[in-house]
Amino acid sequence: MRTAKIDLAASGDLVAAVPGFKIRVTSLAMAASATLTAKLQSGAATDLEGARTMIAGVPLVLPFAPSIPGEHRGYFETAVGEKLNIVLAGAGQVSGFLTYEHVP
């Protein structure tokens, strides 16, 4: 299990790509300083979710959802060899963290 911080005021990378592996998000907590939308992407173009409206100061929390061998758990998964990216629309700071694992 790995952890990545979320500390962005514009769209950007959350977790770098690793050749031969997917990135599976197993928990997430983030909040915005202003109302804006956010969505996670596999690579730079494949949406993993629709745009979520984030209200200033109201946290978004996805509690820990562990992976179990032979079963898909977690919330989002990139394509093999792609980074995990976040796209923000609107002005404001988004801060928090996520946990993830590399999956072959």
N, C-alpha and C positions, 0 to 999 in steps of 0.2 A: 504494500500500500504506500502510495506517495501523496504528498500534499503540494499544492501550488497556491500562491497568493493571487488574489485578484486586486489590482490597484491601477485602475485605468480611467482616463478622462476622454478616451477616444477608442474606437475599435482597435483590436489587436490580438496577438497570440497569447493564449493561456498556458498551453503545454506544447513543447516542440515535438515534431514528428520523430518517430523511431522506425527505421526501416524494418519491415517484416512484422510490425506490431500495430494493433489497434489501441486506442486510448479509451478506457471505460471509466466514466464518472460514477463514483459510488456515493458521494455526498457533495452538497454545495450549500454555502451560506453567503449571501451578498446583499448589500443595501446600496441605494443611490442617494446622492445629495440633492437631487432634483428629479422631477418626474421625467422619465425617458423610457425608451423601449430597449430591450436587450434580447439577443438570440444567440445560441451557440451554433457553430458550424464545424463540419469536418472539412479540413483543408480551408480553402478560401472561397468556396462557393456552394457547398452542399449543406442546406439547413438541417439541423438535428431537431429543431423545434420551431414553432411559430414565434413571432416577436412577443415577448412578455412586457406588459406595461409595468414599470416599477415606479412606485409612488415614493417621494422623498421621505427618507427615514423609516420606511416600512421594509423590514428584511424579507428576503426570499430564502426559505430554508427547505432543503431536500435532505431528510435525515438519512443516516447511513443505511445503505442497501448492499450488503456484501455479495460477492460472487460465490457461487457454490459450483464445484467441478461438475460439468455435464449440464448445468443450467445457466441461463442468461439472467443475471441480476444487474443491478445498477440502473442508471437512468438514461445515459446517452453513451454511444459508442461511435468513434470515428471509423472511417474506412482504414484498411491496412496501409500503414506508411504515411498517414496524413496527420497534420497538427490539429489541435483543438483551438478554435478561434472564437472570439466573441465580437458581435457586431452591435454597436450602440448607436441609437438615433436620438438626438437631443443633446443638450448641454448639461454636463454634470459629472461628478466623480462616482465611480462604482468601486466598492471595496469589499473584501471578504476573502474566502478561501474555498478550495474544493479538494476532495480526495479522489484519487484515480489509481488505476492499475494498468499495466501493459499486458495485453492479451494477444497471443499469437494468432 
